[in-house]
C-alpha cells in the first residue's frame, strides 16, 4: 500500500478511506481522482476506492514507506481541477433563503436526509440519519457498503432534507399545493479519523435519542471500526434552502368549494418496550422520555 497521492503528494495512511487505486495499485487521493476523471494517468485504468488495512493486519504487514510522485504538475484537488459551481434557485427564487438560520433550523429538526451521488455512471440514492455539528453534517454507515465507500473516497454528493408541513387545499387541484421546508447541501464528504469519529458517533446518537450515550456502554473498538463516519461541510454557495408557507391564493373564478390548509407534523406514540424490558420491569429511561416529550408537542 503506497503512502501518498502520486499527484498532489498528500499522505494516504493505510487506514485512510479517502484513497483510490487502479489495478496496478497506482494511488491517488479522492480529490485528485476527481480532476483525473477517476482514470489512472499512468495505466489508463479505473480508479476505485482502496480497501483499508488496520489493527493486527497492519502490524503484521506494514504499508510501504516508499513515496511515488508523478512528474506532471497537479492541477489541484477535486471537481476536475476547478471549483464546485455555485448553487442557485431557478424556479420561484423568492421562496429561497440566503441566511443560515433557516437552514440550520431545518437540519436540526429533521432526522433523515437523502444522500445522492453517481457510482459507475449510475445514480445512487439512499436515505440516511444525520446530525448537524456547526458548519458540517455528520453521517455514518457500514464500512462494507461499497457505494458508501465511493462517496467517502471523494465522489461529489448532495444531501437532500425536506419537511412537509401542510397540504394547501385550493379551489382547484391545479392550484392546490403544499407547505414545506427543504434544503440541498452539495459537497465532498470527508472520512473522520478514529478519535474524531468516536465523538461524532456519540453526537449522532444523542441527536437522535438525547442522553442515550450516558445510559449505555460505550461503543467498542470493533463497532467503531465497522462504522464509516463522514462529515459533509456546509459551505457558502454550496447549499440551497426553499420553503412555502401560508394558505391558498384567492380564487380567480367564482367557486363555492372549501379552501384552506391541513397542517401536518410528526408525533411520537407511547414507547413500546421490548419483551426483555417487560420481563425485567424496567422503567422507560430518561432519554426516551425526553424524545417522547420533544415529538409530542
C-alpha positions in Angstrom: 0.0 0.0 0.0 1.6 3.3 -1.1 1.7 6.0 1.5 0.9 9.1 -0.6 -1.1 10.5 -3.6 1.0 10.3 -6.7 -0.5 13.6 -7.9 -0.6 16.1 -5.0 1.7 14.0 -2.7 -0.7 14.2 0.3 -0.4 11.5 2.9 -2.6 8.4 2.5 -2.2 6.1 5.5 -3.2 2.5 5.2 -6.3 3.1 7.4 -7.5 6.0 5.2 -10.8 5.5 3.3 -10.0 8.5 1.1 -7.6 6.7 -1.1 -8.2 5.3 -4.6 -6.1 2.9 -6.7 -6.0 1.4 -10.2 -5.5 -2.4 -10.8 -1.7 -1.8 -10.7 -2.0 0.0 -7.3 -1.2 3.4 -8.6 -2.5 5.5 -5.7 -4.3 8.9 -5.6 -6.4 10.9 -3.1 -10.1 11.2 -3.6 -9.8 14.9 -4.6 -7.2 14.3 -7.3 -9.2 11.3 -8.6 -12.0 13.8 -9.5 -9.9 16.1 -11.7 -8.3 12.9 -13.2 -11.9 11.8 -14.2 -11.3 8.7 -12.0 -8.9 7.4 -14.6 -5.3 6.5 -13.7 -3.0 8.8 -15.8 -0.2 6.2 -15.7 -2.1 3.0 -16.6 -5.4 4.2 -18.0 -7.4 2.0 -15.6 -10.4 3.0 -13.5 -9.6 4.5 -10.0 -11.6 2.7 -7.3 -11.7 3.0 -3.5 -8.7 1.3 -1.9 -9.5 -1.1 1.0 -8.2 -0.2 4.4 -5.6 -2.1 6.4 -5.9 -1.7 10.2 -5.1 -3.3 13.5 -3.2 -6.6 13.6 -3.3 -6.9 9.8 -1.4 -3.6 9.6 1.1 -4.6 12.3 1.8 -8.0 10.5 2.1 -6.4 7.1 3.0 -2.7 7.3 2.3 -0.4 4.4 5.0 0.8 2.1 7.0 3.9 3.0 8.3 4.5 -0.5 6.6 7.6 -1.9 5.8 7.8 -5.6 5.2 11.3 -7.0 4.4 11.9 -10.7 6.3 14.5 -12.8 3.1 16.0 -14.3 2.0 19.2 -12.4 -1.0 18.6 -10.2 -3.9 21.0 -11.2 -5.5 20.9 -7.8 -7.7 18.6 -5.8 -11.3 17.9 -6.8 -14.0 19.0 -9.2 -12.0 18.3 -12.4 -9.3 20.8 -11.4 -11.8 23.7 -10.8 -14.2 24.7 -8.1 -17.7 23.5 -7.4 -20.4 25.6 -9.2 -22.4 28.0 -7.0 -25.9 26.7 -6.3 -28.8 28.9 -7.3 -32.6 28.6 -7.3 -34.0 28.9 -10.8 -37.8 28.4 -10.1 -39.6 30.6 -7.6 -36.4 32.1 -6.2 -38.5 34.2 -3.9 -39.1 31.1 -1.8 -35.4 30.7 -1.0 -33.4 32.0 2.0 -29.8 33.2 1.9 -29.3 33.1 5.7 -28.1 30.1 7.6 -30.7 30.4 10.4 -33.5 28.7 8.3 -31.1 26.1 7.0 -29.7 25.2 10.5 -33.2 25.1 12.0 -34.3 22.6 9.3 -31.2 20.4 9.7 -31.7 20.4 13.5 -35.3 19.3 13.3 -35.4 16.7 10.5 -33.8 13.3 11.3 -33.5 11.7 7.9 -32.0 13.0 4.7 -31.3 11.5 1.3 -27.7 11.2 0.2 -27.1 11.2 -3.6 -24.1 10.7 -5.9 -23.1 8.9 -9.1 -21.4 5.5 -8.9 -20.1 3.8 -12.1 -22.2 6.3 -14.2 -25.4 5.3 -12.4 -27.4 7.3 -9.8 -27.0 6.2 -6.2 -29.5 7.5 -3.7 -30.0 6.3 -0.1 -31.9 7.7 3.0 -29.6 8.3 6.0 -29.8 9.5 9.5 -27.7 12.6 10.1 -26.8 15.3 12.6 -25.6 18.9 12.1 -22.4 19.8 14.0 -21.8 23.5 13.5 -20.7 24.0 9.8 -20.8 20.3 8.9 -23.2 17.4 8.7 -22.3 14.1 10.2 -23.3 10.8 8.5 -22.4 7.2 9.1 -22.8 3.8 7.6 -21.2 0.4 7.3 -17.6 0.2 6.1 -18.7 -2.7 4.0 -21.1 -0.6 1.9 -19.3 -0.3 -1.5 -21.2 2.7 -2.7 -20.8 4.5 0.6 -17.1 4.0 0.4 -17.2 5.5 -3.1 -18.7 8.7 -1.5 -16.1 8.6 1.2 -13.4 8.3 -1.4 -14.4 11.7 -2.8 -17.2 11.4 -5.2 -19.2 14.7 -5.2 -22.5 14.2 -3.3 -25.6 16.0 -2.3 -27.8 15.6 0.9 -31.5 16.5 0.5 -33.7 17.3 3.5 -37.4 18.1 3.5 -40.2 18.7 5.9 -43.8 18.5 4.7 -45.6 21.0 6.9 -49.1 21.0 5.4 -51.4 20.3 2.4 -52.7 23.5 0.8 -56.2 22.9 -0.5 -57.1 25.4 -3.2 -60.3 25.8 -5.3 -58.8 23.5 -8.0 -56.4 20.7 -7.9 -54.1 22.6 -10.3 -53.9 25.5 -7.7 -53.5 23.2 -4.7 -50.0 22.9 -3.2 -48.1 22.1 -0.1 -46.3 24.0 2.7 -42.8 22.7 3.1 -39.2 23.5 4.0 -36.4 21.9 2.0 -32.7 22.1 1.6 -30.0 20.6 -0.6 -26.3 20.6 0.6 -23.7 19.9 -2.0 -20.1 18.9 -1.4 -17.5 16.2 -0.8 -17.7 14.0 2.3 -14.6 13.7 4.5 -14.0 10.5 6.4 -13.2 11.1 10.1 -10.3 9.6 11.9 -10.8 7.2 14.8 -10.8 9.7 17.7 -13.0 12.2 15.9 -15.3 9.5 14.6 -16.0 8.2 18.1 -17.0 11.7 19.3 -19.1 12.2 16.1 -21.0 8.9 16.6 -21.8 9.9 20.2 -23.1 13.3 18.8 -25.2 11.4 16.2 -26.7 9.1 18.9 -27.5 12.0 21.2 -29.1 13.9 18.4 -31.5 11.0 17.8 -32.0 10.0 21.4 -30.9 12.8 23.7 -28.8 11.5 26.6 -28.8 7.9 25.5 -25.0 7.6 25.4 -24.9 8.2 29.2 -27.3 5.2 29.7 -25.5 2.5 27.7 -21.9 1.2 27.4 -19.5 3.0 25.1 -19.1 1.7 21.6 -16.3 -1.0 21.3 -13.3 -0.5 19.0 -14.7 -3.3 16.8 -18.0 -1.5 16.5 -16.3 1.8 15.7 -14.0 0.0 13.1 -17.1 -1.4 11.4 -18.6 2.1 11.0 -17.7 4.6 8.4 -18.2 8.1 9.8 -18.1 11.1 7.5 -18.6 14.9 7.5 -20.2 17.0 4.8 -19.2 20.6 5.0 -21.9 23.3 4.8 -20.1 25.8 2.6 -21.3 29.2 1.3 -22.6 28.8 -2.2 -23.0 25.1 -1.9 -26.4 24.8 -0.4 -30.0 25.8 -1.3 -33.0 26.4 1.0 -36.5 26.7 -0.3 -39.9 26.9 1.6 -43.5 27.6 1.2 -46.0 28.7 3.9 -49.4 30.2 4.1 -52.8 29.4 2.6 -54.0 29.1 -1.0 -54.3 32.1 -3.2 -57.6 33.9 -3.8 -59.6 32.1 -6.4 -59.6 33.7 -9.8 -63.1 32.4 -10.6 -66.4 32.0 -8.8 -66.5 29.0 -6.6 -68.3 27.6 -3.6 -65.7 24.9 -2.6 -63.9 24.9 0.8 -60.3 26.1 0.7 -57.6 26.2 3.4 -54.6 24.3 4.8 -54.3 20.9 6.6 -51.3 21.2 8.8 -49.1 18.1 9.2 -46.5 17.2 11.9 -44.6 14.2 13.2 -46.0 13.0 16.5 -44.5 10.3 18.8 -46.6 7.5 20.1 -46.2 6.0 23.6 -42.9 3.9 23.9 -43.3 0.2 23.2 -40.9 -1.9 25.5 -39.1 -4.9 24.2 -40.1 -8.3 25.8 -36.9 -8.4 27.8 -37.6 -5.0 29.3 -41.2 -6.0 30.1 -40.0 -9.2 31.8 -37.5 -7.3 33.9 -40.0 -4.5 34.7 -37.5 -1.9 33.5 -38.7 1.7 33.5 -38.6 3.8 30.4 -35.3 5.7 30.6 -35.0 9.5 30.7 -33.6 9.7 27.2 -36.7 8.1 25.7 -39.0 10.2 27.8 -37.1 13.3 26.6 -37.5 12.2 23.0 -41.2 11.5 23.6 -41.7 14.9 25.0 -40.0 16.5 22.1 -42.1 14.8 19.5 -45.4 15.0 21.4 -45.7 18.8 21.3 
